[in-house]
Amino acid sequence: LVQQGLPKTRQNVSQHSPTDHHMGDLELSQFGSGAWQGLILDFSMSHVFNTDGIPQQVRQHLSAAASRKTRNHRLAYAQHVPPKAFLPVIVTTDGVFHDDVLR
């Protein structure tokens, strides 16, 4: 992002609301479309190996983590004026990204 010169902030990321102080990790304020202005990214790392070191259904694990983040945050950012988009960025400890991050 820095190499591309994209305006971003990690210090003043928009909160859900004045009374709900949940916030994402990175805000790309210049990203937008006709329906929204600004993209909030929330980064999480997920360990998909069991205690024996065997990976456990990696795609399902990543999808479940992304769904939880989306359910907890997307609506709150959509209610901003103007609305903000939300994208969970989920990656496993061995470097596999959730599908939506790569689209």
DSSP file (Angstrom, degrees, kcal/mol; ACC not computed):
  #  RESIDUE AA STRUCTURE BP1 BP2  ACC     N-H-->O    O-->H-N    N-H-->O    O-->H-N    TCO  KAPPA ALPHA  PHI   PSI    X-CA   Y-CA   Z-CA
    1    1 A L     >>       0   0    0      0, 0.0     5,-2.0     0, 0.0     4,-0.5   0.000 360.0 360.0 360.0 -41.9    0.0    0.0    0.0
    2    2 A V  T >45 +     0   0    0      1,-0.2     3,-1.3     2,-0.2     6,-0.0   0.927 360.0  51.9 -64.7 -44.0    2.8    2.4    0.9
    3    3 A Q  T 345S+     0   0    0      1,-0.3    -1,-0.2     2,-0.1     0, 0.0   0.823 108.9  51.6 -61.9 -30.8    4.6    1.7   -2.4
    4    4 A Q  T 345S-     0   0    0      2,-0.1    -1,-0.3     1,-0.0    -2,-0.2   0.542 110.6-124.1 -83.3  -7.5    1.4    2.4   -4.3
    5    5 A G  T <<5 +     0   0    0     -3,-1.3    -3,-0.2    -4,-0.5    -2,-0.1   0.755  49.3 166.1  73.2  24.5    1.0    5.7   -2.5
    6    6 A L      < -     0   0    0     -5,-2.0     2,-0.3     1,-0.1    -1,-0.2  -0.568  41.0-117.6 -77.2 131.8   -2.5    4.9   -1.2
    7    7 A P        +     0   0    0      0, 0.0    23,-0.6     0, 0.0     2,-0.3  -0.510  52.7 152.2 -65.6 130.3   -3.8    7.2    1.5
    8    8 A K        -     0   0    0     -2,-0.3     2,-0.3    20,-0.2    20,-0.2  -0.962  29.2-152.9-152.5 165.4   -4.4    5.1    4.6
    9    9 A T  B     +A   27   0A   0     18,-1.6    18,-2.3    -2,-0.3     0, 0.0  -0.996  20.4 174.3-146.0 143.7   -4.4    5.3    8.4
   10   10 A R  S    S+     0   0    0     -2,-0.3     3,-0.3    16,-0.2    -1,-0.1   0.457  86.6  55.4-114.0 -13.5   -3.8    3.0   11.3
   11   11 A Q  S    S+     0   0    0      1,-0.2    -2,-0.1     0, 0.0    15,-0.0   0.807 113.3  32.9 -92.7 -31.3   -4.1    5.7   13.9
   12   12 A N  S    S+     0   0    0     15,-0.1    -1,-0.2     2,-0.0     2,-0.2  -0.265  75.6 162.1-121.3  46.2   -7.6    7.2   13.3
   13   13 A V        -     0   0    0     -3,-0.3    -3,-0.1    11,-0.1    27,-0.0  -0.455  48.7-101.0 -67.0 135.2   -9.5    4.2   12.0
   14   14 A S        -     0   0    0     -2,-0.2    10,-0.7     1,-0.1     2,-0.2  -0.276  35.3-137.1 -59.0 138.9  -13.2    4.8   12.2
   15   15 A Q  B     -E   23   0B   0      8,-0.2     8,-0.2     1,-0.1     6,-0.2  -0.468  26.3-103.9 -88.7 167.3  -15.0    3.2   15.1
   16   16 A H  S    S-     0   0    0      6,-2.1     5,-0.2     4,-0.4    63,-0.1   0.947  92.4 -35.2 -55.2 -49.5  -18.4    1.4   14.8
   17   17 A S        -     0   0    0      3,-2.1     3,-0.3     5,-0.2    -1,-0.2  -0.949  69.2 -85.1-162.2 172.2  -20.1    4.4   16.4
   18   18 A P  S    S+     0   0    0      0, 0.0     3,-0.1     0, 0.0    -2,-0.1   0.787 130.6  36.9 -60.1 -25.5  -19.5    7.1   19.1
   19   19 A T  S    S+     0   0    0      1,-0.2     2,-0.6    -4,-0.0    -3,-0.0   0.600 112.0  60.9-102.6 -13.1  -20.7    4.6   21.7
   20   20 A D        -     0   0    0     -3,-0.3    -3,-2.1     2,-0.1    -4,-0.4  -0.944  64.0-169.9-117.0 109.3  -19.2    1.4   20.3
   21   21 A H        +     0   0    0     -2,-0.6    -1,-0.1    -5,-0.2     2,-0.1   0.219  38.9 129.0 -92.0  15.5  -15.5    1.7   20.1
   22   22 A H        +     0   0    0     -7,-0.0    -6,-2.1    -5,-0.0     2,-0.3  -0.430  35.4 174.0 -62.2 143.6  -14.8   -1.5   18.1
   23   23 A M  B     -E   15   0B   0     -8,-0.2    -8,-0.2    -7,-0.1    -9,-0.1  -0.994  29.3-114.4-152.2 157.4  -12.6   -0.6   15.1
   24   24 A G        -     0   0    0    -10,-0.7    18,-0.2    -2,-0.3   -11,-0.1  -0.029  30.4-113.9 -76.7-172.0  -10.7   -2.3   12.3
   25   25 A D  S    S+     0   0    0     16,-2.4     2,-0.3     1,-0.3    17,-0.2   0.719  91.1  19.5-100.1 -26.0   -6.9   -2.3   11.8
   26   26 A L  E     - B   0  41A   0     15,-1.9    15,-3.3   -14,-0.1     2,-0.5  -0.994  60.7-156.9-149.2 137.0   -6.5   -0.2    8.7
   27   27 A E  E     -AB   9  40A   0    -18,-2.3   -18,-1.6    -2,-0.3     2,-0.9  -0.972   4.3-163.7-120.0 126.1   -8.7    2.3    6.8
   28   28 A L  E >   - B   0  39A   0     11,-3.1    11,-1.8    -2,-0.5     3,-1.1  -0.841  14.1-178.2-103.1  92.0   -8.3    3.1    3.1
   29   29 A S  E 3  S+     0   0A   0     -2,-0.9    -1,-0.2     1,-0.2   -21,-0.1   0.727  73.2  56.1 -70.7 -23.5  -10.2    6.3    3.1
   30   30 A Q  E 3  S+     0   0A   0    -23,-0.6     2,-0.3    -3,-0.1    -1,-0.2   0.584  83.1  98.9 -87.9  -9.7   -9.9    7.0   -0.7
   31   31 A F  E <   +     0   0A   0     -3,-1.1     7,-3.8   -24,-0.2     2,-0.3  -0.584  53.9 128.3 -74.9 138.3  -11.3    3.7   -1.8
   32   32 A G  E     - B   0  37A   0     -2,-0.3     2,-0.2     5,-0.3     5,-0.2  -0.991  36.8-160.1-174.9 171.8  -15.0    4.0   -2.7
   33   33 A S        -     0   0    0      3,-2.8     3,-0.1    -2,-0.3     5,-0.0  -0.743  56.2 -73.7-144.2-168.5  -17.8    3.4   -5.2
   34   34 A G  S    S+     0   0    0     -2,-0.2     3,-0.1     1,-0.2     0, 0.0   0.768 131.2  42.8 -66.1 -23.8  -21.2    4.9   -5.7
   35   35 A A  S    S+     0   0    0      1,-0.2     2,-0.3    47,-0.1    -1,-0.2   0.696 121.1  20.1 -98.0 -21.7  -22.5    3.1   -2.6
   36   36 A W        -     0   0    0     46,-0.1    -3,-2.8    -3,-0.1     2,-0.4  -0.971  53.9-149.6-148.4 159.7  -19.6    3.6   -0.1
   37   37 A Q  E     +B   32   0A   0     46,-3.3    -5,-0.3    -2,-0.3    -7,-0.1  -0.926  69.0  16.4-135.4 109.3  -16.6    5.7    0.7
   38   38 A G  E     -     0   0A   0     -7,-3.8    47,-2.7    -2,-0.4     2,-0.5   0.077  65.8-124.5 105.1 143.0  -13.7    4.2    2.5
   39   39 A L  E     -Bc  28  85A   0    -11,-1.8   -11,-3.1    45,-0.2     2,-0.5  -0.985  14.7-155.8-124.9 124.3  -12.6    0.6    3.1
   40   40 A I  E     -Bc  27  86A   0     45,-3.0    47,-2.6    -2,-0.5     2,-0.4  -0.879  10.3-162.1 -99.7 125.6  -12.0   -0.8    6.6
   41   41 A L  E     -Bc  26  87A   0    -15,-3.3   -16,-2.4    -2,-0.5   -15,-1.9  -0.900   4.7-166.5-108.0 137.6   -9.7   -3.8    6.8
   42   42 A D  E     - c   0  88A   0     45,-1.8    47,-3.1    -2,-0.4     2,-0.3  -0.969  12.3-152.3-125.6 114.4   -9.5   -6.1    9.9
   43   43 A F  E     + c   0  89A   0     -2,-0.5     2,-0.3    45,-0.2    47,-0.2  -0.676  19.5 167.8 -93.2 137.2   -6.6   -8.5   10.0
   44   44 A S  E     - c   0  90A   0     45,-2.5    47,-2.0    -2,-0.3     2,-0.4  -0.995  23.0-146.8-144.4 146.4   -6.6  -11.8   11.8
   45   45 A M  E     - c   0  91A   0     -2,-0.3     2,-0.4    45,-0.2    47,-0.2  -0.936  16.0-162.2-112.8 138.2   -4.4  -14.8   11.9
   46   46 A S  E     - c   0  92A   0     45,-2.5    47,-1.5    -2,-0.4     2,-0.7  -0.972  12.8-145.6-125.6 131.7   -5.8  -18.2   12.3
   47   47 A H        +     0   0    0     -2,-0.4    45,-0.1    45,-0.2    -2,-0.0  -0.860  17.9 179.3 -96.8 115.7   -4.0  -21.4   13.4
   48   48 A V        +     0   0    0     -2,-0.7     8,-2.8     5,-0.0     2,-0.3   0.303  45.5 101.4-103.2   8.9   -5.6  -24.3   11.6
   49   49 A F  B     -F   55   0C   0      6,-0.2    -2,-0.0     1,-0.1     2,-0.0  -0.736  63.3-136.3 -96.5 142.5   -3.5  -27.2   12.9
   50   50 A N    >   -     0   0    0      4,-2.2     3,-2.1    -2,-0.3    -1,-0.1  -0.205  43.3 -83.3 -82.0-176.4   -4.6  -29.5   15.6
   51   51 A T  T 3  S+     0   0    0      1,-0.3    -1,-0.1     2,-0.1    -2,-0.0   0.688 130.8  56.5 -65.1 -17.6   -2.4  -30.6   18.5
   52   52 A D  T 3  S-     0   0    0      2,-0.2    -1,-0.3     0, 0.0    -3,-0.0   0.406 119.7-108.8 -91.5   1.5   -0.8  -33.3   16.3
   53   53 A G  S <  S+     0   0    0     -3,-2.1    -2,-0.1     1,-0.3    -5,-0.0   0.677  73.8 138.1  81.7  17.7    0.2  -30.7   13.7
   54   54 A I        -     0   0    0      1,-0.0    -4,-2.2     2,-0.0    -1,-0.3  -0.846  57.2-117.1 -99.5 128.0   -2.4  -31.8   11.1
   55   55 A P  B     -F   49   0C   0      0, 0.0     2,-0.7     0, 0.0    -6,-0.2  -0.378  23.8-143.1 -65.0 141.1   -4.2  -29.1    9.2
   56   56 A Q        -     0   0    0     -8,-2.8     5,-0.3     1,-0.1    -7,-0.0  -0.883  59.5 -52.9-111.5 101.2   -8.0  -29.0    9.9
   57   57 A Q     >  -     0   0    0     -2,-0.7     4,-2.4     3,-0.1     5,-0.2   0.857  64.6-164.3  36.5  70.6  -10.2  -28.2    6.9
   58   58 A V  H  > S+     0   0    0      1,-0.2     4,-2.6     2,-0.2     5,-0.2   0.884  79.5  48.1 -55.0 -51.2   -8.3  -25.0    6.1
   59   59 A R  H  > S+     0   0    0      1,-0.2     4,-2.6     2,-0.2    -1,-0.2   0.906 113.7  47.2 -61.4 -42.8  -10.9  -23.3    3.8
   60   60 A Q  H  > S+     0   0    0      2,-0.2     4,-2.3     1,-0.2    -1,-0.2   0.897 112.1  51.1 -65.6 -38.5  -13.8  -24.0    6.1
   61   61 A H  H  X S+     0   0    0     -4,-2.4     4,-2.0    -5,-0.3    -2,-0.2   0.924 112.8  45.1 -63.3 -45.6  -11.8  -22.7    9.1
   62   62 A L  H  X S+     0   0    0     -4,-2.6     4,-2.5     1,-0.2     5,-0.2   0.907 112.7  51.1 -65.3 -42.7  -10.9  -19.5    7.2
   63   63 A S  H  X S+     0   0    0     -4,-2.6     4,-2.5    -5,-0.2    -2,-0.2   0.893 109.2  50.7 -62.9 -40.1  -14.5  -19.0    6.0
   64   64 A A  H  X S+     0   0    0     -4,-2.3     4,-2.1     2,-0.2    -1,-0.2   0.917 111.5  47.7 -64.3 -42.8  -15.9  -19.4    9.5
   65   65 A A  H  X S+     0   0    0     -4,-2.0     4,-2.0     2,-0.2    -2,-0.2   0.914 113.6  47.3 -64.8 -42.3  -13.4  -16.8   10.8
   66   66 A A  H  X S+     0   0    0     -4,-2.5     4,-2.7     1,-0.2    -2,-0.2   0.896 110.2  52.8 -66.0 -40.3  -14.3  -14.3    8.0
   67   67 A S  H  X S+     0   0    0     -4,-2.5     4,-2.8    -5,-0.2    -1,-0.2   0.899 108.0  51.1 -62.1 -41.1  -18.0  -14.9    8.5
   68   68 A R  H  X S+     0   0    0     -4,-2.1     4,-1.9     2,-0.2    -2,-0.2   0.939 112.4  45.7 -61.6 -46.9  -17.7  -14.1   12.3
   69   69 A K  H  X S+     0   0    0     -4,-2.0     4,-1.5     2,-0.2     5,-0.4   0.926 114.2  48.6 -61.6 -45.1  -15.8  -10.8   11.5
   70   70 A T  H  X S+     0   0    0     -4,-2.7     4,-2.0     1,-0.2     5,-0.5   0.929 111.2  49.6 -61.6 -46.4  -18.3   -9.8    8.8
   71   71 A R  H  < S+     0   0    0     -4,-2.8    -1,-0.2     1,-0.2     4,-0.2   0.856 115.5  44.2 -61.2 -36.0  -21.3  -10.5   11.1
   72   72 A N  H  < S+     0   0    0     -4,-1.9    -1,-0.2    -5,-0.2    -2,-0.2   0.689 129.8  16.6 -84.0 -18.6  -19.7   -8.5   13.9
   73   73 A H  H  X S+     0   0    0     -4,-1.5     4,-1.8    -3,-0.4     5,-0.2   0.728  99.6  77.3-128.0 -31.8  -18.5   -5.5   11.9
   74   74 A R  H  X S+     0   0    0     -4,-2.0     4,-2.0    -5,-0.4     5,-0.2   0.900  97.6  48.1 -59.7 -46.1  -20.0   -5.0    8.4
   75   75 A L  H  > S+     0   0    0     -5,-0.5     4,-1.1     1,-0.2    -1,-0.2   0.895 108.6  54.9 -62.7 -40.3  -23.4   -3.6    9.4
   76   76 A A  H  4 S+     0   0    0      1,-0.2     3,-0.4     2,-0.2    -1,-0.2   0.910 112.0  43.0 -61.4 -41.8  -21.8   -1.1   11.8
   77   77 A Y  H >< S+     0   0    0     -4,-1.8     7,-2.3     1,-0.2     3,-1.3   0.818 107.9  59.9 -74.4 -29.3  -19.6    0.4    9.1
   78   78 A A  H 3< S+     0   0    0     -4,-2.0    -1,-0.2     1,-0.2    -2,-0.2   0.735  98.6  60.3 -67.9 -21.3  -22.4    0.4    6.6
   79   79 A Q  T 3< S+     0   0    0     -4,-1.1    -1,-0.2    -3,-0.4    -2,-0.2   0.467  82.2 106.7 -87.5  -1.5  -24.4    2.7    8.9
   80   80 A H  S <  S-     0   0    0     -3,-1.3   -63,-0.0     4,-0.2   -64,-0.0  -0.321  83.5 -95.8 -67.6 160.0  -21.7    5.4    8.8
   81   81 A V  S    S+     0   0    0      1,-0.3    -2,-0.1     2,-0.1   -45,-0.0  -0.956 123.2  22.4-120.1 110.4  -22.4    8.5    6.7
   82   82 A P  S    S-     0   0    0      0, 0.0    -1,-0.3     0, 0.0   -46,-0.1   0.655 116.2-114.5 -72.3 159.5  -21.1    8.0    4.1
   83   83 A P        -     0   0    0      0, 0.0   -46,-3.3     0, 0.0     2,-0.4  -0.222  26.3-145.3 -61.0 149.6  -21.1    4.2    4.5
   84   84 A K        -     0   0    0     -7,-2.3   -45,-0.2   -48,-0.2     2,-0.2  -0.924  10.6-126.8-116.4 143.7  -17.8    2.4    4.7
   85   85 A A  E     -c   39   0A   0    -47,-2.7   -45,-3.0    -2,-0.4     2,-0.4  -0.550  21.5-149.8 -83.8 155.1  -17.1   -1.0    3.3
   86   86 A F  E     -c   40   0A   0    -47,-0.2   -45,-0.2    -2,-0.2   -12,-0.1  -0.991  14.8-179.9-129.9 134.9  -15.6   -3.7    5.5
   87   87 A L  E     -c   41   0A   0    -47,-2.6   -45,-1.8    -2,-0.4     2,-0.4  -0.958  18.7-145.5-136.1 117.2  -13.2   -6.6    4.6
   88   88 A P  E     -c   42   0A   0      0, 0.0     2,-0.7     0, 0.0   -45,-0.2  -0.663  10.8-154.5 -76.7 134.3  -11.9   -9.2    7.0
   89   89 A V  E     +c   43   0A   0    -47,-3.1   -45,-2.5    -2,-0.4     2,-0.5  -0.896  20.0 178.0-111.4 100.0   -8.3  -10.2    6.0
   90   90 A I  E     +c   44   0A   0     -2,-0.7     8,-2.5   -47,-0.2     2,-0.3  -0.892   4.0 171.1-109.6 130.5   -7.9  -13.7    7.5
   91   91 A V  E     -cD  45  97A   0    -47,-2.0   -45,-2.5    -2,-0.5     6,-0.2  -0.987  28.4-122.8-136.6 145.2   -4.7  -15.7    6.9
   92   92 A T  E >   -c   46   0A   0      4,-2.5     3,-2.0    -2,-0.3   -45,-0.2  -0.403  33.0-105.8 -81.7 165.1   -3.5  -18.9    8.5
   93   93 A T  T 3  S+     0   0    0    -47,-1.5   -46,-0.1     1,-0.3    -1,-0.1   0.657 122.4  53.3 -66.0 -14.7   -0.2  -19.2   10.4
   94   94 A D  T 3  S-     0   0    0      2,-0.1    -1,-0.3     0, 0.0   -47,-0.1   0.264 126.5 -96.2-105.4  12.6    1.3  -21.0    7.4
   95   95 A G  S <  S+     0   0    0     -3,-2.0     2,-0.5     1,-0.3    -2,-0.1   0.586  71.9 142.9  96.6  11.6    0.3  -18.3    4.9
   96   96 A V        -     0   0    0    -38,-0.0    -4,-2.5     1,-0.0    -1,-0.3  -0.765  38.0-147.1 -88.0 126.5   -3.0  -19.3    3.3
   97   97 A F  B     -D   91   0A   0     -2,-0.5    -6,-0.2    -6,-0.2     2,-0.1  -0.636  21.0-104.4 -91.8 148.7   -5.3  -16.3    2.7
   98   98 A H    >>  -     0   0    0     -8,-2.5     3,-1.3    -2,-0.3     4,-0.7  -0.450  37.5-114.4 -63.9 144.0   -9.1  -16.4    2.9
   99   99 A D  H >> S+     0   0    0      1,-0.3     3,-1.0     2,-0.2     4,-0.6   0.834 110.6  60.0 -54.2 -41.1  -10.6  -16.3   -0.7
  100  100 A D  H >4 S+     0   0    0      1,-0.3     3,-0.6     2,-0.2    -1,-0.3   0.776  97.3  60.6 -63.9 -25.8  -12.2  -12.9   -0.4
  101  101 A V  H <4 S+     0   0    0     -3,-1.3    -1,-0.3     1,-0.2    -2,-0.2   0.839 105.5  48.1 -68.2 -31.5   -8.9  -11.2    0.3
  102  102 A L  H <<        0   0    0     -3,-1.0    -1,-0.2    -4,-0.7    -2,-0.2   0.519 360.0 360.0 -89.8  -6.2   -7.6  -12.3   -3.1
  103  103 A R    <<        0   0    0     -3,-0.6    -1,-0.2    -4,-0.6    -2,-0.1   0.481 360.0 360.0 -79.0 360.0  -10.5  -11.3   -5.2
